Amino acid sequence: MEPYLHGYDTEEQHRLHSQNDVLSPLIYRNIDLSNRSQILEIGCGSGAQMLHVLKTYPDAHITGVDHSMLQLESCLNYLKASKIGLERFQLIHADGTHLPIPDQAFDTILFVWVLEHISNPIPILFEAFRTLQEKGVMYFTEVYNRSFQHCPEKPEISNFWNRMMVFQQNLSGNGNIGIQLANLLSSLPVSELETWAVPVFYDRSQPDAKNQMFNYWTELMRSAALQMIKNNCLSLAEWQKVAYAMDELINDPDSVFFYNWIQAKVIR
């Protein structure tokens, strides 16, 4: 099992569900799942993306795969509590390199914030591709953490962010894998490949959206900070300084948030 930067506790699962409310409108702005009936999500986690897809596309069936039974149990409870019928989804406990799924079983495959946590994505990409139908589509949404900028500059935040990227790298992850998507996906025998950047930029012209994003970003960093503290890579006092600096940005009407993630689409 690959180490996970944010941990698997209940608080983290709640964070992922809240994250979905903030990020889904941006993630799915350029992802159209209309007329897609059999969808596979690799690394479904606690079900945040599955819920969005099932609510947005009532005719879709989605199969979620994850290597963590804890995450799958959380996913099942989350979807059931959200009144999603059991006939609309399936959950599979499996390693992404060995899927117990027939060839060409799905017309769509989703990867959302998954490849950043995998030391060697190539075997997982080929195994997922095996389950994709002819003319089927794979969508990817991945991080590019070097792009994070804030204004006014807070050294505590910048220093923590850089240390977090090193920590993730030491866990065999890659917080900048988004910018490499085209290179990775070109190894697949696809008929079409497209990538694009998704800039997220908020300033004083959108104060509510900006503060929502800064609040979400604080929780994102906090979840990583807790793992760093557990591994003696960060002190609680250091994190408290970062959290205070984030509060200053939230309360500053002139503050600015910028981030750029990367998306990709391939057709078999």
Buried (B, 14 or more C-beta within 10 A) or exposed (E): EBBBBBBBEEEBBBBBBEBBEBBBEBBBEEBEBEEBEBBBBBBBBBBBBBBBBBEEBEEBBBBBBBBBEEBBBBBBEBBEEEEBEEEBBEBBEBBBBEBEBEEBBBBBBBBBBBBBBBEEBEEBBEBBBEBBBEEBBBBBBBBBBBBBBBEEEBEBBBBBBEBBBEBBEEBEBBBBBBBBBEEBBEEBEBEEBEBEEBEBBBBEEEEEBBBBBBBBBBBBBBBBBBBBBEEEBBEEEBBEBBBEBBEEBBEBEEBBBBBBBBBBBBBB
